[in-house]
Amino acid sequence: MRVTKQAAGSLVGCVLLLFAAGASSAAGASAAGKDPAGVRTGPLTWSGPSHVDDVGGLSSVSCPTLHFCEAVDGQGHAFRWGGGGWGQPKVVDTNPGGSDLNSSLNSISCTDPSFCIAVDQGGAALRWDGSGWTKPVSLYENQYLNWTAVSCATRTACLVVGDASDFGWWDGRRWTVETVGNGLQFSSVSCPNAHFCMAVSGDDALTWNGSKWVSAVDVDPTGVTTLYSVSCPTTRFCMAAGGEVYIWDGGSWEQTSQGGLEAVSCAGPRLCVGVDSSGDAIVWDAGRWLPAAQVDPAGAELGNLSITVTCNRFELCAAVSAAGNAEIARA
């Protein structure tokens, strides 16, 4: 799943990207009586940010279980959370190409603690097998691709999308890469199973059935909304956000009463988390939006945040930021 404004979405995991301030800002907030540790947003309690990455700025994280998360950053590092604290950074992406941007990991999706796929800005993918990372493999020879998001339903079914109408499908043995056309710029994708994925591009939502794209719907007929995030915990429920928030019920999209969210993620149809550009988290709880709670007070200082979210089916959430901060939320 990717965690920039261009992408997010993932398989049953909850992540939110907050451009939080560093440790000094967090300490200042605590001294002012605004320590986010213990802040509740509906059924979730946030731990407060911990500084994890001093190098590349965390860009994405995936948490398939209650005791495993894997995060990646903009300099090709991976970080692991094992139920207690975060581990040290490990260089996993050294994608060549003459630019550090090529090894900038944009998105990660894990199905379990022994399988993850991460994709980078240089058009490569790499795989975690429980003991180590494979070398990055370019999915398109002699052509630059910026993969923006990846979502894995199973170990043999992952969909990766890019910002130039390209997409790729992992079947457990090899990658197949194709082009949709029509000038699409994918920003996010979410696959609840091997035969259903929802991807967003601009104000369009496209459905993948495991072998081909079967429908494209204009979510916002006014053309004002640009969707940055989509999350589908089931094949009959998706939520998408890009300022405004929309819900898909298996047949059509409908705008909700909540606005101002940059990203959303759903543990299930009854529990979703959205975040806004001030660092507030807003919970969708059984069909209603709860009042906002600021899970990172530093967000108010930074103003315009680039955010994405995802929550797993165990209702555990992780948050990572371009400032290198991470935090965990539990039900």
Sequence and secondary structure as in RCSB ss.txt:
>XXXX:A:sequence
MRVTKQAAGSLVGCVLLLFAAGASSAAGASAAGKDPAGVRTGPLTWSGPSHVDDVGGLSSVSCPTLHFCEAVDGQ
GHAFRWGGGGWGQPKVVDTNPGGSDLNSSLNSISCTDPSFCIAVDQGGAALRWDGSGWTKPVSLYENQYLNWTAV
SCATRTACLVVGDASDFGWWDGRRWTVETVGNGLQFSSVSCPNAHFCMAVSGDDALTWNGSKWVSAVDVDPTGVT
TLYSVSCPTTRFCMAAGGEVYIWDGGSWEQTSQGGLEAVSCAGPRLCVGVDSSGDAIVWDAGRWLPAAQVDPAGA
ELGNLSITVTCNRFELCAAVSAAGNAEIARA
>XXXX:A:secstr
 B BTTB   SS EEEE     HHHHHHHHHTT   TT EETTEEE   EE  SSS EEEEEEEETTEEEEEETT
SEEEEE SSSB   EE     SSSGGGG EEEEEEEETTEEEEEETTSEEEEE SS B   EESSTTS   EEEE
EEEETTEEEEEETTSEEEEE SS EEEEE  TT  EEEEEEEETTEEEEEETTEEEEE SSSEEEEEES TTS  
   EEEEEETTEEEEESBSEEEE SS EEE S   EEEEEEEETTEEEEEETTSEEEEEETTEE   EES THHH
HH S      B TTSEEEEE TTSEEEEEE 
